[in-house]
Amino acid sequence: MDSSQLITGHSVFQELSQDLINPIFGKLMERDRYPIILSTLHFSDNNVSNEGDMLYKIRAVVDQLLAAFKNTLVPFQNLCIDESI
């Protein structure tokens, strides 16, 4: 195991079995680029924590996504919601 696997904790991306290989992803992004992006992606201040909110580290992103989703979907009169699942 090399140091990048220890830092990111995502050694599963290094283990390629035949059923997980998808040639599209190899064309879009190099193998080592995802852990680099993941290690630098950060949405919150580590000095401020809200232990009651399990999503406090990504709360700003979640709130922006929810607002965008609410503005995008405008329900119409004949909307049917399937609750059989």
N, CA, C and O atoms as a GROMACS GRO file, in nm:
protein
  340
    1MET      N    1   0.086  -0.117   0.000
    1MET     CA    2   0.000   0.000   0.000
    1MET      C    3   0.090   0.123   0.000
    1MET      O    4   0.180   0.134   0.083
    2ASP      N    5   0.067   0.214  -0.091
    2ASP     CA    6   0.151   0.334  -0.093
    2ASP      C    7   0.087   0.447  -0.013
    2ASP      O    8  -0.025   0.433   0.036
    3SER      N    9   0.158   0.558   0.001
    3SER     CA   10   0.115   0.666   0.091
    3SER      C   11  -0.015   0.731   0.047
    3SER      O   12  -0.092   0.777   0.131
    4SER      N   13  -0.042   0.737  -0.084
    4SER     CA   14  -0.167   0.801  -0.128
    4SER      C   15  -0.288   0.721  -0.083
    4SER      O   16  -0.394   0.777  -0.058
    5GLN      N   17  -0.272   0.589  -0.073
    5GLN     CA   18  -0.382   0.507  -0.025
    5GLN      C   19  -0.404   0.528   0.125
    5GLN      O   20  -0.518   0.526   0.172
    6LEU      N   21  -0.297   0.549   0.199
    6LEU     CA   22  -0.311   0.574   0.342
    6LEU      C   23  -0.376   0.708   0.369
    6LEU      O   24  -0.456   0.720   0.461
    7ILE      N   25  -0.342   0.809   0.290
    7ILE     CA   26  -0.395   0.944   0.312
    7ILE      C   27  -0.544   0.948   0.279
    7ILE      O   28  -0.622   1.000   0.358
    8THR      N   29  -0.582   0.895   0.166
    8THR     CA   30  -0.722   0.906   0.123
    8THR      C   31  -0.809   0.798   0.182
    8THR      O   32  -0.929   0.819   0.200
    9GLY      N   33  -0.753   0.682   0.212
    9GLY     CA   34  -0.833   0.573   0.265
    9GLY      C   35  -0.921   0.509   0.160
    9GLY      O   36  -1.015   0.437   0.195
   10HIS      N   37  -0.895   0.533   0.035
   10HIS     CA   38  -0.976   0.479  -0.072
   10HIS      C   39  -0.893   0.384  -0.158
   10HIS      O   40  -0.879   0.404  -0.278
   11SER      N   41  -0.839   0.282  -0.096
   11SER     CA   42  -0.757   0.189  -0.171
   11SER      C   43  -0.839   0.105  -0.269
   11SER      O   44  -0.783   0.040  -0.357
   12VAL      N   45  -0.972   0.108  -0.254
   12VAL     CA   46  -1.057   0.032  -0.346
   12VAL      C   47  -1.041   0.083  -0.489
   12VAL      O   48  -1.062   0.007  -0.584
   13PHE      N   49  -1.004   0.210  -0.506
   13PHE     CA   50  -0.987   0.264  -0.640
   13PHE      C   51  -0.860   0.209  -0.706
   13PHE      O   52  -0.848   0.211  -0.828
   14GLN      N   53  -0.768   0.161  -0.624
   14GLN     CA   54  -0.646   0.104  -0.678
   14GLN      C   55  -0.665  -0.042  -0.718
   14GLN      O   56  -0.592  -0.093  -0.803
   15GLU      N   57  -0.762  -0.108  -0.658
   15GLU     CA   58  -0.787  -0.249  -0.685
   15GLU      C   59  -0.887  -0.260  -0.800
   15GLU      O   60  -1.005  -0.232  -0.783
   16LEU      N   61  -0.839  -0.301  -0.915
   16LEU     CA   62  -0.926  -0.308  -1.032
   16LEU      C   63  -0.958  -0.453  -1.065
   16LEU      O   64  -0.870  -0.528  -1.106
   17SER      N   65  -1.081  -0.491  -1.047
   17SER     CA   66  -1.124  -0.622  -1.093
   17SER      C   67  -1.198  -0.603  -1.226
   17SER      O   68  -1.240  -0.492  -1.257
   18GLN      N   69  -1.212  -0.706  -1.300
   18GLN     CA   70  -1.268  -0.696  -1.435
   18GLN      C   71  -1.412  -0.645  -1.435
   18GLN      O   72  -1.454  -0.582  -1.532
   19ASP      N   73  -1.488  -0.672  -1.331
   19ASP     CA   74  -1.627  -0.626  -1.331
   19ASP      C   75  -1.642  -0.479  -1.292
   19ASP      O   76  -1.750  -0.422  -1.305
   20LEU      N   77  -1.534  -0.416  -1.244
   20LEU     CA   78  -1.539  -0.274  -1.206
   20LEU      C   79  -1.478  -0.183  -1.310
   20LEU      O   80  -1.492  -0.061  -1.301
   21ILE      N   81  -1.410  -0.237  -1.408
   21ILE     CA   82  -1.341  -0.155  -1.507
   21ILE      C   83  -1.442  -0.096  -1.606
   21ILE      O   84  -1.524  -0.168  -1.663
   22ASN      N   85  -1.434   0.034  -1.626
   22ASN     CA   86  -1.518   0.104  -1.722
   22ASN      C   87  -1.425   0.194  -1.803
   22ASN      O   88  -1.366   0.287  -1.747
   23PRO      N   89  -1.410   0.171  -1.933
   23PRO     CA   90  -1.315   0.248  -2.012
   23PRO      C   91  -1.349   0.397  -2.023
   23PRO      O   92  -1.261   0.478  -2.053
   24ILE      N   93  -1.473   0.434  -2.000
   24ILE     CA   94  -1.512   0.575  -2.010
   24ILE      C   95  -1.441   0.657  -1.904
   24ILE      O   96  -1.392   0.767  -1.932
   25PHE      N   97  -1.435   0.606  -1.780
   25PHE     CA   98  -1.372   0.682  -1.672
   25PHE      C   99  -1.224   0.700  -1.695
   25PHE      O  100  -1.168   0.803  -1.658
   26GLY      N  101  -1.159   0.601  -1.754
   26GLY     CA  102  -1.017   0.613  -1.784
   26GLY      C  103  -0.989   0.723  -1.886
   26GLY      O  104  -0.882   0.784  -1.883
   27LYS      N  105  -1.083   0.747  -1.974
   27LYS     CA  106  -1.066   0.854  -2.073
   27LYS      C  107  -1.094   0.991  -2.013
   27LYS      O  108  -1.039   1.091  -2.059
   28LEU      N  109  -1.180   0.996  -1.911
   28LEU     CA  110  -1.218   1.124  -1.851
   28LEU      C  111  -1.121   1.171  -1.742
   28LEU      O  112  -1.097   1.291  -1.728
   29MET      N  113  -1.066   1.077  -1.666
   29MET     CA  114  -0.984   1.115  -1.552
   29MET      C  115  -0.876   1.009  -1.528
   29MET      O  116  -0.902   0.889  -1.537
   30GLU      N  117  -0.756   1.056  -1.497
   30GLU     CA  118  -0.649   0.964  -1.464
   30GLU      C  119  -0.680   0.894  -1.331
   30GLU      O  120  -0.756   0.945  -1.249
   31ARG      N  121  -0.619   0.778  -1.312
   31ARG     CA  122  -0.647   0.698  -1.194
   31ARG      C  123  -0.613   0.771  -1.064
   31ARG      O  124  -0.688   0.762  -0.967
   32ASP      N  125  -0.503   0.843  -1.061
   32ASP     CA  126  -0.459   0.908  -0.938
   32ASP      C  127  -0.522   1.046  -0.917
   32ASP      O  128  -0.496   1.109  -0.815
   33ARG      N  129  -0.601   1.093  -1.010
   33ARG     CA  130  -0.656   1.227  -0.998
   33ARG      C  131  -0.772   1.233  -0.898
   33ARG      O  132  -0.786   1.332  -0.827
   34TYR      N  133  -0.855   1.130  -0.893
   34TYR     CA  134  -0.969   1.130  -0.800
   34TYR      C  135  -0.925   1.143  -0.654
   34TYR      O  136  -0.981   1.226  -0.583
   35PRO      N  137  -0.828   1.066  -0.606
   35PRO     CA  138  -0.784   1.085  -0.467
   35PRO      C  139  -0.724   1.223  -0.441
   35PRO      O  140  -0.738   1.277  -0.331
   36ILE      N  141  -0.660   1.282  -0.540
   36ILE     CA  142  -0.605   1.417  -0.523
   36ILE      C  143  -0.719   1.517  -0.508
   36ILE      O  144  -0.715   1.602  -0.419
   37ILE      N  145  -0.819   1.508  -0.594
   37ILE     CA  146  -0.935   1.598  -0.584
   37ILE      C  147  -1.006   1.577  -0.451
   37ILE      O  148  -1.044   1.673  -0.384
   38LEU      N  149  -1.024   1.452  -0.412
   38LEU     CA  150  -1.093   1.420  -0.288
   38LEU      C  151  -1.018   1.474  -0.167
   38LEU      O  152  -1.081   1.519  -0.070
   39SER      N  153  -0.886   1.472  -0.170
   39SER     CA  154  -0.809   1.520  -0.056
   39SER      C  155  -0.809   1.672  -0.046
   39SER      O  156  -0.786   1.726   0.062
   40THR      N  157  -0.834   1.743  -0.156
   40THR     CA  158  -0.834   1.889  -0.152
   40THR      C  159  -0.973   1.950  -0.146
   40THR      O  160  -0.987   2.070  -0.122
   41LEU      N  161  -1.076   1.872  -0.168
   41LEU     CA  162  -1.213   1.920  -0.165
   41LEU      C  163  -1.256   1.943  -0.020
   41LEU      O  164  -1.252   1.851   0.061
   42HIS      N  165  -1.295   2.066   0.010
   42HIS     CA  166  -1.327   2.100   0.148
   42HIS      C  167  -1.435   2.207   0.149
   42HIS      O  168  -1.424   2.306   0.077
   43PHE      N  169  -1.538   2.189   0.230
   43PHE     CA  170  -1.653   2.280   0.230
   43PHE      C  171  -1.676   2.353   0.361
   43PHE      O  172  -1.760   2.442   0.366
   44SER      N  173  -1.604   2.318   0.467
   44SER     CA  174  -1.635   2.378   0.597
   44SER      C  175  -1.510   2.415   0.674
   44SER      O  176  -1.399   2.372   0.641
   45ASP      N  177  -1.530   2.495   0.776
   45ASP     CA  178  -1.423   2.533   0.867
   45ASP      C  179  -1.414   2.427   0.976
   45ASP      O  180  -1.512   2.401   1.045
   46ASN      N  181  -1.298   2.366   0.992
   46ASN     CA  182  -1.283   2.261   1.093
   46ASN      C  183  -1.287   2.314   1.235
   46ASN      O  184  -1.307   2.236   1.329
   47ASN      N  185  -1.270   2.444   1.254
   47ASN     CA  186  -1.275   2.502   1.387
   47ASN      C  187  -1.418   2.518   1.437
   47ASN      O  188  -1.440   2.531   1.557
   48VAL      N  189  -1.513   2.518   1.346
   48VAL     CA  190  -1.654   2.533   1.383
   48VAL      C  191  -1.723   2.400   1.354
   48VAL      O  192  -1.723   2.353   1.240
   49SER      N  193  -1.782   2.342   1.457
   49SER     CA  194  -1.852   2.216   1.435
   49SER      C  195  -1.990   2.222   1.499
   49SER      O  196  -2.011   2.292   1.598
   50ASN      N  197  -2.079   2.151   1.441
   50ASN     CA  198  -2.214   2.138   1.493
   50ASN      C  199  -2.240   1.990   1.509
   50ASN      O  200  -2.280   1.923   1.413
   51GLU      N  201  -2.219   1.940   1.626
   51GLU     CA  202  -2.229   1.796   1.650
   51GLU      C  203  -2.372   1.743   1.631
   51GLU      O  204  -2.389   1.624   1.607
   52GLY      N  205  -2.472   1.829   1.641
   52GLY     CA  206  -2.609   1.784   1.622
   52GLY      C  207  -2.644   1.762   1.475
   52GLY      O  208  -2.740   1.690   1.445
   53ASP      N  209  -2.569   1.821   1.386
   53ASP     CA  210  -2.594   1.811   1.243
   53ASP      C  211  -2.492   1.717   1.180
   53ASP      O  212  -2.374   1.749   1.173
   54MET      N  213  -2.537   1.601   1.136
   54MET     CA  214  -2.445   1.502   1.080
   54MET      C  215  -2.385   1.548   0.947
   54MET      O  216  -2.281   1.496   0.906
   55LEU      N  217  -2.449   1.642   0.880
   55LEU     CA  218  -2.400   1.690   0.752
   55LEU      C  219  -2.334   1.827   0.762
   55LEU      O  220  -2.327   1.899   0.662
   56TYR      N  221  -2.286   1.865   0.881
   56TYR     CA  222  -2.236   2.002   0.899
   56TYR      C  223  -2.119   2.034   0.809
   56TYR      O  224  -2.100   2.151   0.775
   57LYS      N  225  -2.039   1.936   0.770
   57LYS     CA  226  -1.924   1.965   0.684
   57LYS      C  227  -1.965   1.998   0.540
   57LYS      O  228  -1.893   2.067   0.469
   58ILE      N  229  -2.080   1.949   0.498
   58ILE     CA  230  -2.127   1.977   0.362
   58ILE      C  231  -2.261   2.050   0.362
   58ILE      O  232  -2.329   2.054   0.259
   59ARG      N  233  -2.300   2.107   0.476
   59ARG     CA  234  -2.430   2.171   0.489
   59ARG      C  235  -2.449   2.283   0.387
   59ARG      O  236  -2.558   2.295   0.331
   60ALA      N  237  -2.348   2.365   0.362
   60ALA     CA  238  -2.362   2.476   0.266
   60ALA      C  239  -2.394   2.423   0.126
   60ALA      O  240  -2.477   2.481   0.056
   61VAL      N  241  -2.329   2.315   0.086
   61VAL     CA  242  -2.354   2.257  -0.046
   61VAL      C  243  -2.492   2.195  -0.051
   61VAL      O  244  -2.564   2.212  -0.150
   62VAL      N  245  -2.531   2.123   0.053
   62VAL     CA  246  -2.664   2.061   0.057
   62VAL      C  247  -2.772   2.167   0.050
   62VAL      O  248  -2.870   2.151  -0.023
   63ASP      N  249  -2.757   2.275   0.125
   63ASP     CA  250  -2.857   2.382   0.122
   63ASP      C  251  -2.869   2.446  -0.016
   63ASP      O  252  -2.980   2.476  -0.061
   64GLN      N  253  -2.756   2.467  -0.081
   64GLN     CA  254  -2.760   2.525  -0.217
   64GLN      C  255  -2.825   2.428  -0.316
   64GLN      O  256  -2.902   2.470  -0.403
   65LEU      N  257  -2.795   2.300  -0.304
   65LEU     CA  258  -2.858   2.201  -0.392
   65LEU      C  259  -3.009   2.193  -0.369
   65LEU      O  260  -3.086   2.189  -0.464
   66LEU      N  261  -3.050   2.191  -0.243
   66LEU     CA  262  -3.194   2.186  -0.213
   66LEU      C  263  -3.267   2.308  -0.268
   66LEU      O  264  -3.377   2.296  -0.321
   67ALA      N  265  -3.206   2.424  -0.254
   67ALA     CA  266  -3.269   2.546  -0.308
   67ALA      C  267  -3.278   2.539  -0.459
   67ALA      O  268  -3.380   2.579  -0.517
   68ALA      N  269  -3.174   2.489  -0.524
   68ALA     CA  270  -3.177   2.478  -0.670
   68ALA      C  271  -3.281   2.376  -0.714
   68ALA      O  272  -3.351   2.398  -0.813
   69PHE      N  273  -3.293   2.264  -0.642
   69PHE     CA  274  -3.392   2.163  -0.676
   69PHE      C  275  -3.534   2.216  -0.658
   69PHE      O  276  -3.622   2.188  -0.740
   70LYS      N  277  -3.557   2.292  -0.552
   70LYS     CA  278  -3.690   2.348  -0.528
   70LYS      C  279  -3.728   2.448  -0.636
   70LYS      O  280  -3.845   2.456  -0.674
   71ASN      N  281  -3.632   2.523  -0.686
   71ASN     CA  282  -3.660   2.619  -0.792
   71ASN      C  283  -3.676   2.553  -0.928
   71ASN      O  284  -3.741   2.608  -1.016
   72THR      N  285  -3.620   2.436  -0.944
   72THR     CA  286  -3.624   2.368  -1.073
   72THR      C  287  -3.755   2.294  -1.095
   72THR      O  288  -3.814   2.303  -1.203
   73LEU      N  289  -3.801   2.222  -0.996
   73LEU     CA  290  -3.923   2.144  -1.010
   73LEU      C  291  -4.043   2.227  -0.966
   73LEU      O  292  -4.055   2.266  -0.850
   74VAL      N  293  -4.130   2.252  -1.060
   74VAL     CA  294  -4.255   2.322  -1.030
   74VAL      C  295  -4.366   2.220  -1.051
   74VAL      O  296  -4.399   2.187  -1.165
   75PRO      N  297  -4.426   2.170  -0.942
   75PRO     CA  298  -4.531   2.068  -0.956
   75PRO      C  299  -4.651   2.122  -1.033
   75PRO      O  300  -4.685   2.240  -1.023
   76PHE      N  301  -4.712   2.037  -1.108
   76PHE     CA  302  -4.830   2.076  -1.184
   76PHE      C  303  -4.952   2.007  -1.126
   76PHE      O  304  -4.940   1.925  -1.034
   77GLN      N  305  -5.068   2.038  -1.177
   77GLN     CA  306  -5.195   1.992  -1.117
   77GLN      C  307  -5.208   1.840  -1.121
   77GLN      O  308  -5.257   1.782  -1.024
   78ASN      N  309  -5.168   1.774  -1.226
   78ASN     CA  310  -5.187   1.631  -1.242
   78ASN      C  311  -5.062   1.552  -1.208
   78ASN      O  312  -5.026   1.459  -1.280
   79LEU      N  313  -4.995   1.587  -1.100
   79LEU     CA  314  -4.874   1.519  -1.057
   79LEU      C  315  -4.912   1.393  -0.980
   79LEU      O  316  -4.992   1.398  -0.887
   80CYS      N  317  -4.855   1.280  -1.018
   80CYS     CA  318  -4.882   1.152  -0.953
   80CYS      C  319  -4.752   1.104  -0.888
   80CYS      O  320  -4.648   1.093  -0.954
   81ILE      N  321  -4.758   1.075  -0.759
   81ILE     CA  322  -4.640   1.024  -0.687
   81ILE      C  323  -4.665   0.878  -0.655
   81ILE      O  324  -4.763   0.842  -0.589
   82ASP      N  325  -4.575   0.794  -0.703
   82ASP     CA  326  -4.586   0.650  -0.681
   82ASP      C  327  -4.522   0.615  -0.548
   82ASP      O  328  -4.402   0.632  -0.532
   83GLU      N  329  -4.600   0.568  -0.453
   83GLU     CA  330  -4.550   0.534  -0.320
   83GLU      C  331  -4.541   0.384  -0.300
   83GLU      O  332  -4.537   0.338  -0.186
   84SER      N  333  -4.538   0.309  -0.407
   84SER     CA  334  -4.536   0.164  -0.394
   84SER      C  335  -4.400   0.108  -0.359
   84SER      O  336  -4.388  -0.010  -0.324
   85ILE      N  337  -4.298   0.190  -0.366
   85ILE     CA  338  -4.162   0.142  -0.335
   85ILE      C  339  -4.149   0.131  -0.190
   85ILE      O  340  -4.042   0.093  -0.141
   0.00000   0.00000   0.00000
